Every structure is written in structure tokens, then in C-alpha cells.
Amino acid sequence: MEMIKDGLVVFSKRGCPTCVLIEAEMQRAAREVPNFRIVSQDDPRFPSGVDAIVDDRELDLSWLNHIEFMPTLIRFEQGREAERVVGWDRDNWQRLTGLADLGAQHPVFQPG
């Protein structure tokens, strides 16, 4: 599956406790947010039930995008990074996805 030129991409992995914490939020965003992709570093079936997962077990995309922490949410515009959120930052995830109640049950911030 190709990366997108305009939209949101979240880099995640099953081995990340914060990613596991927000699995339902990633699933919801994948269903409801246009042009949303999930890139998984260690398990292309994580999060479960999502079809649009990019397999990055070789870490090529992670390296190319300078990913150091999971999860990392990136907004792309015309193929270029426009904004980045590292870890779970509820306010910024809500703002970028447009899902006002996303993760309301989680802490405001959880590092990756």
C-alpha cells in the first residue's frame, strides 16, 4: 500500500504501550477520517480490524520520516510533512483528525 500525499499517517507498533492504549482511536480514525493510514513497525495486523495498514517491518518508511517514538501522527500536504504529533496528545489528535471526542477516556497526554 502506498503512502498518501495529503492526509494523516500514524506510525505505530504493537510493542508500544501507548499504541496499545489508543488502539480503538486508531481503528476509529481509520474508519472515519478520509486519507488516514496506519504504518506498523512490527505487526501489519495491528491495530486489529483495520485494512489500510502499511507494513514497515523493514523500517524503511520510519527511517525516511525520521520516526523515533511511537505513536507519531503526521499530517502530509502535497507529499510533505506539514505537522507532527509525538505520543498521545489528545487535543492535537482531536484537532488533526477532526474527531472532537477522540480518546476522551484517556489521559490528555501519554508519551510514546
C-alpha positions in Angstrom: 0.0 0.0 0.0 1.3 3.4 -0.9 1.8 6.3 1.5 -0.5 9.2 0.9 0.3 12.7 -0.3 -2.4 14.5 1.5 -3.8 13.3 4.8 -2.8 11.7 8.1 -0.4 8.9 8.8 0.2 7.3 12.2 3.3 5.3 12.8 2.7 2.6 15.4 3.6 -0.8 16.7 2.1 -3.5 18.9 5.1 -3.4 21.2 4.3 0.2 22.2 2.2 0.5 25.3 0.8 3.9 24.2 -0.1 2.5 20.8 -2.0 -0.4 22.5 -3.7 2.2 24.8 -5.0 4.1 21.8 -5.8 1.1 19.5 -9.5 1.9 19.5 -8.8 5.5 18.5 -6.6 4.4 15.6 -9.3 2.0 14.5 -11.9 4.7 14.6 -9.7 7.2 12.7 -9.1 4.6 10.0 -12.9 4.2 9.6 -13.9 7.8 9.9 -11.1 10.1 8.7 -10.5 10.4 4.9 -7.0 9.8 3.8 -5.9 8.2 7.0 -3.1 5.5 7.0 -1.5 3.4 9.7 2.1 2.3 9.4 3.0 -0.6 11.6 6.6 -1.3 12.5 6.2 -4.7 14.0 2.8 -6.3 13.1 0.9 -5.5 9.9 -2.3 -6.8 11.7 -2.1 -4.0 14.4 -4.4 -2.4 15.1 -6.8 -5.3 14.5 -9.7 -4.9 12.1 -8.1 -2.2 10.0 -7.5 -2.8 6.3 -5.3 0.2 5.5 -2.2 -0.8 7.4 1.2 -0.3 5.8 3.8 -2.9 6.7 7.0 -1.3 7.8 8.8 -4.2 9.5 11.9 -3.3 7.5 11.6 0.3 8.9 12.2 2.0 5.5 9.3 4.4 5.9 10.1 5.0 9.6 13.7 5.9 8.7 12.6 8.1 5.8 10.2 10.0 8.0 12.6 10.3 11.0 10.4 8.3 13.4 11.9 7.9 16.8 8.9 7.4 19.1 5.6 5.6 18.8 3.0 6.7 18.1 3.8 9.5 15.8 0.9 11.2 13.9 1.9 13.2 10.8 -0.2 15.4 8.6 1.0 15.5 5.0 0.3 18.1 2.4 1.3 17.6 -1.2 3.7 14.8 -0.1 5.5 16.9 2.5 5.2 16.8 6.3 3.1 19.7 7.5 2.7 18.8 11.2 3.8 16.1 13.6 2.4 14.9 17.0 4.6 12.6 19.0 2.9 10.3 21.6 -0.7 10.6 22.5 -1.7 14.2 22.8 -5.5 14.1 22.9 -6.0 17.8 21.9 -3.8 17.6 18.9 -5.1 14.2 17.8 -8.6 15.5 18.0 -7.7 18.7 16.1 -5.9 16.8 13.3 -8.5 14.1 12.9 -11.5 16.3 13.3 -12.9 13.8 15.8 -13.8 16.1 18.8 -14.4 13.3 21.3 -11.5 11.0 20.2 -9.9 9.4 23.2 -12.0 11.2 25.8 -11.5 8.3 28.2 -7.6 8.6 28.1 -5.2 10.9 29.8 -4.6 14.2 28.0 -1.0 13.2 27.2 0.8 9.9 27.2 4.3 9.8 25.9 5.4 7.2 23.3 
